[in-house]
Amino acid sequence: MSEAKLLVVEDSKTQRAFYASVLEGHYATRFATQGKEALALAEEDTPDVILLDVEMPEMDGYEVCRRLREQGLDMPILFISAHVELQERLQGYDAGGNDFLCKPIDPRELLLKLALVLRQRDEQRQLQENGRSAFSAAMTAMTAMSEMGVLVDFIRNINKLDSYQEITQAIGNTLEAYGLHGCMQVYGSQGEHLHATDGQATPLEASIIANARTLTHIYSSGSNTSFNYPHCCLVVRDMPLDDEDRCGRLRDHLAILAEVAASRAQGLDELHREVSALQARIQAQQTSLVELRRQLPAASATLGLSPEQQNAIGRLFDQLMLGMQKS
C-alpha cells in the first residue's frame, strides 16, 4: 500500500495536518483545499483513492464526486463528514461514493478503510474484466424479453434456489436484466448474505441496507428506491425517473420480486427447522433402540427365551438400527 497515491480534499488546515501525520509512510499523499483544485489535481495525476470532505465552500464533496465520476474516474472515494444520517449516506451513494467516515476520525479506522477500499477496487476490476463478455451476452438476451417476462422467469425459478446466496445472486441478475444497479440482502435464521450488482458490496452499501431495513416496504429518495420485506431488502440506485411509466412498472415488478424472494428465504428457514427437528427425533429413536438393545439379554432371560430366540431378536434390533443409520 505504500506506493498507492492518495488525494485528500480538506479545507481545514488543522485537519490536513492530522491526515499528514496519520498517512505518512503509508501513502503518497497530496492535498487540495477546495473542489476545483481537487478536480484539477485528479485530472493531472489520477490518484488511487480520494478522501473527500463533504462540507466545503463553493463546491461540496457530493458535487466534486459527481464531476469525477462524469469524467470516467472510478477510483474509490471516501466521504468525510460530521453528518452521517441516512439521507447523507444516500446522497453519497447516489453521487458515486464508496464509504463514509464520521468526524472525529479514528486513525486506525481511517487506515483500515483505505486498505479495504483499495483491495475491493482491485477485486472489482478483476471481476469486471472476467465478466465483460458474460455481461454483454446478458444484455443481448435482455432485449428479447419483456419486463414482465423477466419477473415471471424469476418467479418460475425461485423454488430451485437453495441458499441465501443463490437468492441474492438471482435478484442481482434480474436487476441487470432490467438495466438497473443496486445492492440486496437476504437474511434469516441461517445468517445473512449481502450482494451488489457491481460485485462485492461496499461498506456504504452495507450501511444503506441496514438503514433501509428500518423503513417501510417501499421508500424512494431521488433515483434511489428501497424494497423492504422480512428476510429480504433491496436498494436500487438508478430508477429511471426520466420515464415515469417505466419507473412505475419497474417499481411494481421489483416489489413483487422482493416479496417472492423473502417468501423463499422464509421457506428455507422453515425447511431447515423441520430437518433439524426430524434429525433430533431420529437421534432420540436411535438412542432408545441402543438402550433397548442393551437391556435385551436381561429381558430375554426374564421371559424365559432360549438362546436361539435371544439371538434372533438381537439380530432384528441390529438390522433395525443399521437401517436407521443408513437412512
Salt bridges, closest charged atoms under 4 A:
GLU10 OE1 - LYS103 NZ 3.85
GLU44 OE2 - ARG30 NH1 3.94
ASP45 OD1 - LYS5 NZ 2.84
ASP48 OD1 - ARG121 NH1 3.27
ASP53 OD1 - LYS103 NZ 3.23
GLU63 OE1 - ARG66 NE 3.43
GLU63 OE2 - ARG67 NE 3.00
ASP74 OD1 - ARG125 NH2 3.14
ASP99 OD2 - LYS113 NZ 3.18
ASP106 OD2 - ARG108 NH2 3.54
GLU109 OE2 - LYS113 NZ 3.63
ASP122 OD1 - ARG121 NH2 2.88
GLU129 OE1 - ARG132 NH1 2.81
GLU147 OE2 - ARG246 NE 3.19
GLU147 OE1 - ARG249 NE 2.83
ASP153 OD1 - ARG156 NH1 3.53
ASP162 OD1 - ARG264 NH2 3.41
GLU192 OE1 - ARG213 NH1 3.64
ASP198 OD2 - ARG237 NH2 2.71
ASP238 OD2 - HIS181 ND1 2.86
ASP269 OD2 - HIS231 ND1 3.70
GLU291 OE2 - ARG294 NH2 2.52
ASP318 OD1 - ARG293 NE 2.98
